[in-house]
């Protein structure tokens, strides 16, 4: 009797525990988690630095006057300029440099190819800039050329990542980034919310040694694993580019054919998400839920027209560009700069799309987005 009672009691406790676990999983408040995104920065810098707010990066009128008197020249050396994020960064940089009397003498696009970026840096250095603002396509392959620039006295400010073994305040002025870990967390919650907290999902990630996209991927996976036990990642595929949309379309198409249970797909940024959209259309999956990092026009149009994009988390690339230009001024003045500056993530759904676009790009939504609403 005692053994029987004990077994019954154990079974009851296990059932009760399972029930409580299920209740806990179902009770996770995705919206509350999403609402908390942006109130603080979750990312650490490339070398583990604590983030500093962009609001602390300022130049006084006297400092601005000194910078204008220098008649300095700047070059913008991009890893890739073929998306809205890059163009907004460039617009923010040019607008702030213009206010500081700094001439932009070159803007380059490496097309995500390290050897092309090495060549771009060499070409730019021949024009003797005082400032280079850049994002390394590969932190190892490009390091020597950035070293050469620093040795020539060029003030370096980086976006998102720094070359291998570079030291803030010695080899470069500062690095400015979005809260990419926060973007990964936000897109996981948005995916879970749209799926009702359960279902099989696929992941399209960036197959490269690239600090910020790895942060997003790690954050998304950790959030799903810890907060949503009924969501299971059943397929993952990395893409290396340069045709990120085409590569993502192939990856997502293969997932949808091989794993018909997939209800949602996470994409590492907007251009791969465009490929996922195409794969969903090809496979007749209008019911698919897709979330991604970054706010680009094409994913915004899809979201506005009630397509498969149900949520995304945006960076603030225009403001990042402005902050990078101000930090370049710190470099010219010899003013001590924070090693790592990060701007908060911005979760976006159809409900706040227009407001979010204004915050991210400092302009109203495009006519194409407006017509899709």
C-alpha positions as CSV (number, residue, x, y, z in Angstrom):
1,X,0.0,0.0,0.0
2,X,2.7,2.4,0.9
3,X,4.6,1.6,-2.3
4,X,1.5,2.1,-4.3
5,X,0.7,5.3,-2.5
6,X,4.2,6.5,-3.0
7,X,4.0,5.7,-6.8
8,X,0.7,7.5,-7.1
9,X,2.1,10.4,-5.2
10,X,5.2,10.6,-7.3
11,X,3.1,10.4,-10.5
12,X,0.9,13.1,-9.2
13,X,3.9,15.3,-8.4
14,X,5.4,14.7,-11.9
15,X,2.1,15.5,-13.5
16,X,1.7,18.6,-11.4
17,X,5.3,19.6,-12.2
18,X,4.7,19.1,-15.9
19,X,1.6,21.1,-15.7
20,X,3.3,23.9,-13.8
21,X,6.1,23.9,-16.4
22,X,3.6,24.1,-19.2
23,X,1.7,26.8,-17.5
24,X,5.0,28.7,-16.9
25,X,5.9,28.4,-20.6
26,X,2.5,29.5,-21.7
27,X,2.5,32.3,-19.2
28,X,5.7,33.9,-20.5
29,X,4.8,37.4,-21.5
30,X,6.4,38.1,-24.8
31,X,4.9,41.6,-25.1
32,X,6.3,42.6,-21.7
33,X,9.7,41.4,-22.8
34,X,9.4,43.3,-26.1
35,X,8.4,46.4,-24.3
36,X,11.5,46.3,-22.2
37,X,13.8,46.1,-25.2
38,X,15.5,49.5,-25.8
39,X,15.4,50.6,-22.1
40,X,19.0,49.4,-21.8
41,X,21.8,48.1,-24.0
42,X,22.5,44.3,-23.6
43,X,25.6,44.1,-25.8
44,X,29.2,44.4,-24.7
45,X,31.8,45.7,-27.0
46,X,34.1,43.6,-29.2
47,X,36.7,43.4,-26.4
48,X,34.0,43.0,-23.6
49,X,33.7,46.8,-23.0
50,X,30.6,48.1,-21.2
51,X,28.5,50.3,-23.5
52,X,28.5,54.1,-23.3
53,X,25.4,56.0,-24.4
54,X,25.6,58.0,-27.6
55,X,24.2,61.0,-25.6
56,X,27.5,61.5,-23.8
57,X,29.3,62.1,-27.1
58,X,29.3,65.8,-27.6
59,X,31.5,68.6,-28.9
60,X,31.4,72.1,-27.5
61,X,31.3,75.2,-29.7
62,X,35.0,75.9,-29.1
63,X,35.9,72.3,-30.0
64,X,33.8,72.5,-33.2
65,X,35.5,75.8,-34.1
66,X,39.0,74.1,-33.7
67,X,37.9,71.2,-35.8
68,X,36.6,73.5,-38.6
69,X,39.9,75.3,-38.6
70,X,41.8,72.1,-39.3
71,X,40.1,71.6,-42.8
72,X,40.3,67.9,-42.2
73,X,39.5,65.2,-44.7
74,X,37.6,61.9,-44.1
75,X,37.1,58.7,-45.9
76,X,34.3,56.2,-45.4
77,X,35.4,52.6,-46.0
78,X,32.3,50.3,-46.0
79,X,32.2,46.5,-45.9
80,X,29.1,46.6,-48.0
81,X,27.0,49.5,-49.2
82,X,24.1,47.7,-50.9
83,X,21.5,48.0,-48.2
84,X,19.5,50.7,-46.4
85,X,21.5,50.3,-43.2
86,X,24.7,51.2,-45.0
87,X,23.2,54.1,-46.8
88,X,21.8,55.6,-43.6
89,X,25.2,55.2,-41.9
90,X,26.8,57.1,-44.8
91,X,24.1,59.8,-44.7
92,X,24.5,60.4,-41.0
93,X,28.3,60.6,-41.3
94,X,28.2,63.0,-44.2
95,X,25.6,65.2,-42.5
96,X,27.6,65.5,-39.3
97,X,31.0,65.9,-41.1
98,X,29.5,68.8,-43.1
99,X,28.5,70.5,-39.8
100,X,32.1,70.0,-38.6
101,X,33.7,71.4,-41.8
102,X,35.2,68.0,-42.7
103,X,35.4,67.1,-46.3
104,X,34.5,63.5,-47.3
105,X,37.0,62.6,-50.0
106,X,36.0,59.0,-50.6
107,X,33.3,56.5,-49.9
108,X,34.1,52.9,-50.8
109,X,32.1,49.6,-51.0
110,X,34.0,46.3,-50.6
111,X,31.0,44.1,-51.5
112,X,31.7,42.0,-48.4
113,X,35.1,40.9,-49.9
114,X,38.1,41.4,-47.6
115,X,40.6,41.6,-50.5
116,X,38.6,44.4,-52.0
117,X,38.5,46.3,-48.7
118,X,42.2,45.9,-48.4
119,X,42.6,47.5,-51.8
120,X,40.1,50.2,-50.9
121,X,42.1,51.2,-47.8
122,X,45.3,51.4,-49.8
123,X,43.6,53.6,-52.4
124,X,42.1,55.8,-49.8
125,X,45.4,56.2,-47.9
126,X,47.0,57.6,-51.1
127,X,44.6,60.5,-50.7
128,X,46.0,61.3,-47.2
129,X,42.8,61.5,-45.2
130,X,42.9,62.6,-41.5
131,X,40.0,60.3,-40.6
132,X,38.8,56.9,-41.7
133,X,35.4,55.6,-40.6
134,X,35.1,51.9,-41.4
135,X,33.7,48.5,-40.6
136,X,36.1,45.6,-41.2
137,X,34.8,43.0,-43.5
138,X,37.1,40.5,-41.9
139,X,38.8,41.5,-38.6
140,X,41.9,39.4,-39.4
141,X,42.4,39.8,-43.1
142,X,42.1,43.6,-43.0
143,X,44.1,44.3,-39.8
144,X,47.5,45.1,-41.5
145,X,46.0,47.8,-43.7
146,X,44.2,49.4,-40.8
147,X,47.5,49.2,-38.8
148,X,49.2,51.1,-41.7
149,X,46.5,53.8,-41.6
150,X,47.0,54.2,-37.8
151,X,50.8,54.4,-38.2
152,X,50.3,57.1,-40.8
153,X,48.4,59.2,-38.2
154,X,44.9,58.6,-39.5
155,X,42.2,58.7,-36.8
156,X,40.2,55.5,-37.0
157,X,36.6,55.1,-35.9
158,X,34.9,51.8,-36.4
159,X,31.3,50.6,-36.9
160,X,30.3,47.4,-35.1
161,X,33.7,45.6,-35.0
162,X,37.4,46.3,-34.8
163,X,40.4,44.6,-36.4
164,X,42.1,41.8,-34.5
165,X,44.4,42.9,-31.6
166,X,43.5,46.6,-31.9
167,X,43.4,48.6,-28.7
168,X,41.0,51.5,-28.1
169,X,42.7,54.8,-27.5
170,X,45.9,53.5,-29.0
171,X,45.1,52.0,-32.4
172,X,41.7,53.6,-32.9
173,X,39.4,56.2,-31.3
174,X,36.2,54.3,-30.7
175,X,33.7,51.8,-32.1
176,X,30.0,52.6,-32.4
177,X,27.4,49.9,-32.7
178,X,23.7,49.0,-32.3
179,X,22.7,46.8,-29.5
180,X,23.0,43.7,-31.6
181,X,22.5,41.3,-28.7
182,X,19.3,43.2,-27.9
183,X,18.2,42.9,-31.5
184,X,18.7,39.1,-31.3
185,X,16.6,38.9,-28.1
186,X,13.9,41.1,-29.6
187,X,13.5,39.1,-32.8
188,X,13.3,35.9,-30.7
189,X,10.4,37.3,-28.7
190,X,8.7,38.7,-31.8
191,X,9.0,35.3,-33.5
192,X,7.6,33.5,-30.4
193,X,4.8,36.0,-30.0
194,X,3.7,35.5,-33.6
195,X,3.8,31.7,-33.2
196,X,1.8,31.7,-30.0
197,X,4.8,30.4,-28.1
198,X,5.2,27.0,-29.9
199,X,6.2,25.4,-33.1
200,X,9.2,24.3,-35.2
201,X,11.4,27.0,-36.7
202,X,14.4,27.4,-39.0
203,X,17.3,29.8,-38.7
204,X,19.3,31.5,-41.5
205,X,22.5,32.9,-39.9
206,X,25.7,34.6,-41.1
207,X,28.4,32.1,-41.7
208,X,31.4,34.4,-41.1
209,X,33.7,35.6,-38.3
210,X,31.6,38.8,-37.9
211,X,31.1,40.0,-34.3
212,X,27.7,41.6,-34.5
213,X,25.9,39.0,-36.5
214,X,27.2,36.4,-34.1
215,X,25.8,38.4,-31.2
216,X,22.3,38.4,-32.8
217,X,22.4,34.6,-33.5
218,X,23.6,33.8,-29.9
219,X,21.0,36.0,-28.3
220,X,18.1,34.6,-30.4
221,X,19.0,31.0,-29.7
222,X,19.5,31.7,-26.0
223,X,16.2,33.5,-25.7
224,X,14.2,30.8,-27.5
225,X,15.9,28.1,-25.4
226,X,15.3,29.8,-22.0
227,X,11.9,31.4,-22.5
228,X,10.1,29.2,-25.0
229,X,10.5,25.5,-24.4
230,X,7.8,24.6,-26.9
231,X,9.7,26.3,-29.8
232,X,12.2,24.0,-31.4
233,X,14.9,24.9,-33.9
234,X,14.8,22.0,-36.4
235,X,17.0,23.4,-39.2
236,X,19.8,25.9,-39.5
237,X,21.8,27.1,-42.5
238,X,24.6,29.7,-42.7
239,X,25.1,32.0,-45.6
240,X,28.4,33.7,-46.6
241,X,27.4,36.0,-49.5
242,X,27.9,38.1,-51.3
243,X,24.5,37.2,-52.7
244,X,22.8,37.1,-49.3
245,X,19.3,37.2,-50.6
246,X,19.8,34.4,-53.1
247,X,21.7,32.3,-50.7
248,X,19.0,32.7,-48.1
249,X,16.3,31.9,-50.6
250,X,18.0,28.6,-51.3
251,X,18.6,27.8,-47.6
252,X,15.0,28.6,-46.6
253,X,13.6,26.7,-49.6
254,X,15.5,23.6,-48.6
255,X,14.3,23.9,-45.0
256,X,10.7,24.2,-46.0
257,X,10.9,21.2,-48.2
258,X,12.9,19.0,-45.7
259,X,11.0,20.1,-42.6
260,X,7.3,20.6,-43.4
261,X,6.6,21.2,-39.8
262,X,8.4,24.6,-39.8
263,X,6.1,27.4,-38.8
264,X,8.7,30.2,-38.7
265,X,12.1,31.3,-39.9
266,X,14.5,33.7,-38.3
267,X,16.9,35.7,-40.6
268,X,20.0,37.5,-39.4
269,X,19.3,40.7,-41.2
270,X,16.9,42.2,-43.8
271,X,18.6,41.2,-47.0
272,X,18.6,37.5,-46.1
273,X,15.0,37.9,-44.9
274,X,14.2,39.0,-48.5
275,X,15.4,35.6,-49.7
276,X,13.2,33.9,-47.0
277,X,10.2,35.9,-48.3
278,X,10.9,34.6,-51.8
279,X,11.3,31.0,-50.6
280,X,8.0,31.2,-48.7
281,X,6.2,32.4,-51.9
282,X,7.8,29.7,-54.0
283,X,6.6,27.0,-51.6
284,X,3.1,28.4,-51.1
285,X,3.8,29.2,-47.4
286,X,1.8,32.4,-46.9
287,X,1.3,31.2,-43.3
288,X,5.0,31.3,-42.5
289,X,6.2,33.7,-39.7
290,X,9.5,35.4,-40.4
291,X,11.4,37.8,-38.1
292,X,14.7,39.5,-38.8
293,X,17.1,42.1,-37.5
294,X,17.3,45.5,-39.3
295,X,14.7,47.6,-41.0
296,X,15.0,47.8,-44.7
297,X,12.5,49.0,-47.3
298,X,11.7,45.6,-48.8
299,X,10.9,43.9,-45.5
300,X,9.0,47.0,-44.4
301,X,6.8,46.7,-47.5
302,X,6.2,43.0,-46.8
303,X,5.3,43.7,-43.2
304,X,3.0,46.7,-44.2
305,X,1.1,44.5,-46.6
306,X,0.5,41.7,-44.1
307,X,3.2,39.5,-45.6
308,X,5.2,36.8,-43.8
309,X,7.4,39.4,-42.0
310,X,5.7,39.7,-38.6
311,X,8.4,41.6,-36.7
312,X,11.9,42.9,-36.7
313,X,14.3,44.8,-34.5
314,X,16.0,47.8,-36.0
315,X,19.3,49.5,-35.5
316,X,19.6,53.3,-35.7
317,X,22.2,53.6,-38.5
318,X,21.7,57.4,-39.1
319,X,22.3,58.2,-35.5
320,X,25.2,55.8,-35.4
321,X,26.8,57.6,-38.3
322,X,26.4,61.0,-36.6
323,X,28.0,59.6,-33.4
324,X,30.9,58.2,-35.4
325,X,31.6,61.6,-37.0
326,X,31.5,63.2,-33.6
327,X,34.0,60.7,-32.3
328,X,36.3,61.3,-35.2
329,X,36.3,64.9,-34.0
330,X,37.5,63.6,-30.6
331,X,40.3,61.9,-32.4
332,X,41.4,65.1,-34.2
333,X,41.3,67.1,-30.9
334,X,43.1,64.3,-28.9
335,X,40.0,64.2,-26.6
336,X,39.5,61.0,-24.6
337,X,36.7,59.0,-26.1
338,X,34.6,56.1,-24.8
339,X,35.9,52.8,-26.2
340,X,32.5,51.5,-27.1
341,X,29.3,53.4,-27.8
342,X,26.0,51.5,-28.4
343,X,22.6,52.6,-29.4
344,X,19.5,50.7,-28.2
345,X,17.5,48.2,-30.2
346,X,14.1,49.2,-31.6
347,X,11.4,46.4,-32.0
348,X,9.2,47.0,-35.0
349,X,5.8,45.5,-36.0
350,X,3.2,46.8,-38.5
351,X,1.7,48.8,-35.6
352,X,4.7,51.1,-35.1
353,X,6.3,50.8,-38.5
354,X,5.8,54.4,-39.6
355,X,7.1,55.9,-36.3
356,X,10.1,53.5,-36.3
357,X,11.0,54.4,-39.8
358,X,11.1,58.0,-38.9
359,X,13.3,57.2,-35.8
360,X,15.7,55.1,-37.8
361,X,16.1,57.1,-41.0
362,X,15.1,60.6,-39.9
363,X,12.6,60.9,-42.7
364,X,9.0,59.6,-43.4
365,X,8.3,56.1,-44.8
366,X,8.9,55.8,-48.5
367,X,6.0,56.0,-50.9
368,X,6.3,52.3,-51.6
369,X,5.8,51.5,-47.9
370,X,3.0,54.0,-47.5
371,X,1.1,52.4,-50.5
372,X,1.5,49.0,-48.8
373,X,-0.1,50.0,-45.5
